[in-house]
Amino acid sequence: TGLKRVYFALLNSFKGFVWLINNEAAFKQEFIISAVLILFSFYLSIDALIQLLLISVLVFVLVIEILNTAVEVTIDRIGLEHNPLSGLAKDLGSLAVLLSLFVALATWSVVLWNI
């Protein structure tokens, strides 16, 4: 049924989150920093849409980190031997995370500068 499917999807998502917290230092750090900044955003005197933007860019970083980790574990599942394409896939995932961090930093900087 639909509710059963939703239940198992939520359960799988929770298992993935717990795995990330326990196994991926970068995700754990980004999650903690995001949680602190999200709480901080509620103390700022800003419009709701600006606050939504600040929260959204932090969630964007977490989503990109999750996708990067998915790429990395998939590559490792295929094989641990050195392969230039495997390395490139991991490097590109890392670049995506870096760009998302730049976007988040730029967004937060502009908003805080203009308060």
Secondary structure, DSSP 8 states (H G I E B T S, - for coil): -HHHHHHHHHHHHHHHHHHHHHH-HHHHHHHHHHHHHHHHHTTS---HHHHHHHHHHHHHHHHHHHHHHHHHHHHHHH-SS--HHHHHHHHHHHHHHHHHHHHHHHHHHHHHHT-
